[in-house]
Amino acid sequence: MNAHLADPEHNPSFTRGVFLGEIREDLVFPFPELAPEEKESLRAIVDSFRAWASATVDTARLDRDGRFGDDVRAGMAELGMMGLNIPEEFGGLGLGSMAYSRTLQEVGRYDASVAVTVGAHSSIGMRGLLLHGNEEQRRRFYPRLASGELIAAYCLTEPGAGSDAAAIKTRAVRDGNDWVLNGNKLWITNGGIASFFTVFARTDSAVDGGKMTAFIVTGDMPGVSVGPHEDKMGLRANPTTTVHFDDVRVPAANVLGEPGKGFKIAMQILNSGRTGLGGGSVGGMKRLIGLATRQANERHTFGQPISSYGLVKEKVGRMVVDCYTAEAVVTLVAGLIDAGYQDYAVEAAISKIYATECL
């Protein structure tokens, strides 16, 4: 019998222990670090991305145009950015959580829309396949996801179900060897370019008691459609849309995990993917610190740079403290995941909240 995820004897959590007044130093010391071979691989990935992004990614133009050019999408795929955490045997780079988070940090330094596109693809869009896909599903989809032929999106949010994921109304009814899917999803990152959707729907009670089930849905299935590009205040180049499912017949072979286990899968995907969001946020902070310090040194008032004033020094100092601590938190959580710990939901939530608020 498997131990409960929150059983401290078998699945310890550093933060849950802190809430109970117990400091499990053995879980966080020594501080996690990449193995030498991982560092070498990461350095090559980061160097290649920097060279490409410096020459290709024009953040102002992306924000102004509100879309990616073909050169950006093709470049991301050619660099392997769409296969960061897919095993090497299927054409991916096979990065662990720490290396993946560090890569997203670098992407976040150049452009938030690019970071969100890569992150939504790998952190949540295809994460269910990584965590719960069977061998046949992985062999069928991994190579095309790694190459960028398929872009992934995560379809959970609905008009009446955001943070309350259990309130979704999208339904799937079993019909022979298929499930017939009907419903609407809202604010789907990558929706406009995705052709691999991880979709969550309520399934009929005869099979699983009316619980939630996770499905792999592809864009070529009849009845799948997307709405117009959302004209957002930020992340404008990322194609965020609604996604609609009208009598979509999904083969039973496309169920992720078991019918009725979809809510647990949805939460595990979000927990596991938060290291990417945290990494991207840290990268954004580092970019902003660079811009802020340049402005502070170049802007002069009363014959001296504003960097000489205590108020500005305090502001920049606080920015650096926030960035430093956020990076430490994100790295620690990714290290726990790489070390094989199962109960990291609270730590992952902390890293997401803290890093985004610091940003």
N, C-alpha and C positions, 0 to 999 in steps of 0.2 A: 504494500500500500504506500503510495507516495505521500510525503509529508506535506502539510498545508503550506502554501507559499509564505505565510507570515509566521510560521513556526520558528522561533528564534534558535531552537536547538539544531535544526537542520538547514534553515534558510535565514541566517542572521542578517539584520539590517542595522547599520551603524546609527542612522537617525532615529529609527524606532527605539533603539536602545537608549539614546540620549533622552527621549521623552520619558523613559522609565527610570532615568537617573543612573544608567549604566553606560560607561564609556568603553567601547570595544576598540581599543587602540590597535589590536591585531588586524582589524579590517582596513585601517587607513595608513598604517605605518609598516614598512617604508612606503613613502608616497610613490604611486605607480609611475613607471616610465616605460617608454618603448624599448623593445629589444633592438640590438644594433642593426640587424638586418631590416627591421621595420623602419628604423630611422633613415637608412640608406634609400629604401624605396620611397618613403615619404618625401625625402629631399628632392629626388628626381621628379616626382609628381608636382611638387610645389614649384620647382624651378621652371618646369615646362609650362605650367599654368600662368606663372608670372609673365614669362616672355610673351605668351599668346595674348593674355588679357591686356598687357600694356600696349600692344599694337592694335588690338581689335575692339576692346570693350570701351565704348564711349558712353559713360553713364548719363551725361546730360542729354545726349541724342536719344538714348533709350527711353529716358523719362519723358522727353518731349514728344517722341513718336508714339509711345505707348505700345511698342511691339518689338520683337526681336527680328533682326535681319537674318537671312539664311546663313550668312557667314558666322554669326554667333552660335546658332544651333548646330551647324556642321562642325564648328571648332570644338564645342563642348563634347560632341560625340567622338571626334577624332582623338581628343586628348584622353578619352576613357572616363570622362567625368560622370557618365551615366551608368558606369559599372563599378563604382568605387567599392561597394561591399558585396559584389557578386563573386563567387569563387572563380579562381583563375582557370579552372578546367572548362568553364563555360564562357570564357572570354572576358571576365571581369578582372579587377585588380585585387580582390580578396582582402580588403583592408579590415582590420579590427575596429572597434568603436573609438579608441583613442586616435588612431591614424585618420579615421574618417572624420572625426570632429575637428582635428587639426586642418584637414584639407578644406572643410567647409569654412573654417576661420579665414583661410587665405582667399577663398572665393568671396566671402563677405567683405573683405577689404576693398574689393574692386567694384562690386555692384550688388545691391540687395536683390534686384529682380533675378539676376543670374543665380545667386545663392539660393533663393526660394525655389526656383525651377529645379535645380539639382537636388536640393533638400527634399522637396515634395515628392520627387521621383524615387529617391533612395531611402529617405527617412521614414516615409509613411506609405507612398504609393505602391511600392513593391515589397515593403517590409513584411507584409503578411505572407507572401510567397517564401521569403527568407526564413521566417519563424515557423510557419505551419504548412508550407507546401509539401506535397509528396514528391517522390522522385520523378514520376512521370510529368507532373506539372512543372517542376524545375527544368527538366530537360526540354520541355516544349517552349518555355518562355524566357529562361535566363539568357540564352545567346542573343536574342533580339532586343531584350532590355539592356544588356551590356553594350551593344553596338549603337544604341540610340534609335534603332528602327522602331521600337515601341517606347513611348513615353508613358510613365505611370502616373495615376492620380488616385487619391484616397477619397471615397465617396461615403461620408457618414452624415455630415450636417444637412439638415432640412429646414424649410421655413419655420417649423415649429419645434425643432430639435437641434440645439446647438450644444451647449455644455451638458444638457440633459440628454445624453445619447440614447437612453432607454426609451425616449418618447418618439422614436422614429416611426413613421407611418408607411414607408415603402414596404411592399409585400412581395413575397415569392410563394407561389403555390405549386406543389409537385404535380406534374402531368406526365406519366410514363417515365421515360429516362431523362426528362428535362424538368427544370423549374421555370415557371412563367413569372417574370419580374415586372412590376409596375410601381412607379413612384418618381419623385423629383428630388434632386439633391441641389444644394445651394452653396455658393461661394467656393467652388471646387478649384483649388490651385492646380494649374496645368490643364484645366478642363478643355481649353481650346485647342490643345495640341496632343492630348493624351489619346492613346488607343488601347491602353491596359488600365482597367478600372478595378480597384478593390472596393466592392459594393456591399453595404450592410442592409439587410432587409429582415422583416419579420416573416417567419415561415409557418406553414399551416400546422395546426395543433395535432393532427393525426400522426405527424412525423416526430415532432419534438416538443409538443406542449405550447406552441405559439411563441417560442423564444426567437432570438436573433441569430441569423446565419450569415457567414461571410462568403461572397462569391467573387470569382474572377470573371469579369465581363470585358469583352473586347469590342473595339469601336466598329468592327465590321458586322456585328450582329444586328439583324433587322430590328428596328424599334429604338435603337440608341441614337440620341441627338443631343446637341449642346446649344445653349443660348448664346446671346451676344457677349462680346468682351466687356467686362465690367470696367468702367472708367473711374479708377480709384485715385485717391489722393497720393498714395505711394505705391511702390512695387508695380508701377504702371506697365512695364513691359511684360510682366508675367500674365499669360492669358487665363485669367480667373473668370469662370462662367458658371451658369447652371448646367446640370446634366439631367436628361430626361430618359426614362425607361418606360416604353409603351409596349406591353405584351412581348417583352424580350424573352426568347427561349434560351435558357442557359443550361448547357449539359450538366448532368449530375457530376461528371468528372471535373467540373470547375468549382466545386464546393471547396473552400479552404477549411481544413480541419474537419470537424464534425458538425452536422446540422444541430442548431440549438446552442452552439458554443461561440456564437459571433460576438456577443458583448465582451466576453473575456478576451477574445482575439483583438477586438478593437482597442481595448485598454492596453494590452501588451504592446501593440504596435505603437501607440502614442508614447508609452513609457520608454520603449527602446529607441524611438526616433528623436527623443528630446536632446540627445547629445549633439545632434546635427544642428538643431536650432540654437542651442547654447554656443556652439562653435562659431556659427555665422554671426551671432550677436557680438561675440568677443572680437571677431575680425572687423565688424563695423565700428566698434569702440576704438580700436587701434587706428583706423583711418581717421576718425573724428579727432582723436588726440593730436594726430599729425597736422590736420587742418587748423585746429585751435592754437597749437603752439606756434605755427607759422604766422597766423594772424596776430598773435600776442607779440611776437618779435618784430613784425613789420609795421604794425600800426603804432604811430607816435602821437602823443599828446603832451603839450607843455615841454617839448624838447626831449622827451624820453619815450622808449617803447612801453606800451601798457603792460608788458610782462614784468616791469619793475614794481608794479603796484601790488600791495598785499592782497587785495580782493581778487585780482586775476590769478595770482600765484595760488591762492586757496582753491579757486575753481579748477585750475589745471591739476593741482595736487589731488583733489577729490576724484577727478576723472581717472587719474592713474590708479588710485587706490581701488576704485570700483572695477576697473578693467583687470587689475591684478587678482583681486579676490574672485571675480567671476570666472576668470580663466582657471584658477585653482579648483573651484567647485566643479566646473564642467569636466576638467581633466580627471578629477577624482571619481566622478560618477562613471565616466567612460572606462576608467581603470577597473572599477568594481565589475562592470559588465564583462570586460575582457578576461577578468580573473575567474569568471564562472559563477558569480553570485546571482541568485535568482530573485531575491526580494530587494529591488532598488527603486520601487515606484515612488516613495517619498523623496528620495534623493534626486530622482529625475525631475520630479515636479519642482523641487526647490531650485534646481539648476535652470529650469526653463523660466520660472518667475523671476529669479534674481538676475539672470543675465539679460533678459529682455527689459526689465525695469532699469537696470544700470545703463543699458544702451539708450 
